Amino acid sequence: MKKELIDKANGIISLIEKNEKAIEKLSKYSERGGYLYCQDEVTGVIYPPYNKIDFEDWEIRLMIHQKKQRINALKIQLERL
């Protein structure tokens, strides 16, 4: 029972971290004027954008807001464990 609980908590923590990274990338996307860059986590090399995806500012803000809400819901779920 304890191992299942720990595994579930680790899964929730992982989701929180992924959503926080998504917020960071969305914020950078907005700052760069709509360019997405890919960075290799091992070497740190930044590759040019795959393509320019046109999102309006309000769409980016909405995605960031939804990610923040998801993080809050996950934190509540984690507290309940």
ZAMI-657124 format. One line per 4 residues: their letters; for each residue x, y, z of C-alpha. Coordinates in Angstrom, 3 decimals. Each point is the difference from the previous one (the first is absolute). Layout:
BEGIN
a	X/Y/Z ~ ...;
***
This chain:
BEGIN
mkke	0.000/0.000/0.000 ~ 2.778/2.408/0.929 ~ 1.920/-0.645/-3.245 ~ -3.125/0.660/-2.068;
lidk	-0.521/3.265/1.837 ~ 3.616/1.053/-0.569 ~ -0.219/-0.909/-3.695 ~ -3.202/2.003/-0.368;
angi	1.568/2.999/1.772 ~ 3.070/-0.212/-2.239 ~ -2.268/-0.070/-3.055 ~ -1.804/3.131/1.160;
isli	3.301/1.763/0.712 ~ 1.199/-0.914/-3.472 ~ -3.170/1.472/-1.540 ~ 0.465/3.204/1.999;
ekne	3.581/0.328/-1.270 ~ -1.090/-0.620/-3.610 ~ -2.681/2.667/0.248 ~ 2.472/2.475/1.517;
kaie	2.385/-0.639/-2.919 ~ -2.879/0.511/-2.415 ~ -0.774/3.369/1.596 ~ 3.650/0.992/-0.357;
klsk	0.050/-0.988/-3.677 ~ -3.280/1.755/-0.720 ~ 1.312/3.158/1.659 ~ 3.164/-0.134/-2.104;
yser	-2.108/-0.655/-3.083 ~ -1.924/3.180/0.664 ~ 3.180/2.016/0.654 ~ 1.639/-1.183/-3.224;
ggyl	-2.904/1.059/-2.160 ~ -1.234/-3.470/-0.809 ~ 3.161/-2.048/-0.462 ~ 0.466/-3.352/1.670;
ycqd	3.549/-1.151/0.639 ~ 1.121/-3.462/1.007 ~ 2.864/-0.445/2.445 ~ 1.834/-3.276/0.433;
evtg	-0.006/-0.686/3.735 ~ 3.282/-1.925/-0.099 ~ 2.151/2.314/-2.133 ~ -1.915/3.236/0.523;
viyp	0.025/0.715/-3.749 ~ -2.902/2.162/-1.158 ~ -1.436/-0.941/-3.362 ~ -1.874/2.401/-2.285;
pynk	-3.767/-0.009/0.149 ~ -1.810/-2.869/-1.642 ~ -2.492/2.356/-1.511 ~ -1.779/3.197/0.833;
idfe	-3.332/-0.737/1.589 ~ -2.189/3.037/0.203 ~ -1.826/0.292/3.285 ~ -1.534/3.242/1.084;
dwei	1.056/1.473/3.342 ~ -3.331/-0.806/1.627 ~ 0.353/-3.653/-1.022 ~ 3.400/-0.221/1.656;
rlmi	-1.298/1.669/3.161 ~ -2.932/-2.426/0.051 ~ 2.294/-3.021/-0.328 ~ 2.236/1.307/2.787;
hqkk	-3.055/0.630/2.201 ~ -1.296/-3.520/-0.626 ~ 3.405/-1.498/0.839 ~ 0.082/1.973/3.261;
qrin	-3.480/-1.267/0.879 ~ 1.122/-3.548/-0.751 ~ 3.022/0.429/2.281 ~ -2.235/1.267/2.827;
alki	-2.364/-2.960/-0.448 ~ 2.944/-2.417/0.065 ~ 1.369/1.601/3.171 ~ -3.381/-0.420/1.677;
qler	-0.100/-3.609/-1.119 ~ 3.504/-0.515/1.388 ~ -0.997/1.514/3.359 ~ -2.933/-2.384/0.247;
l	2.329/-2.966/-0.266;
***
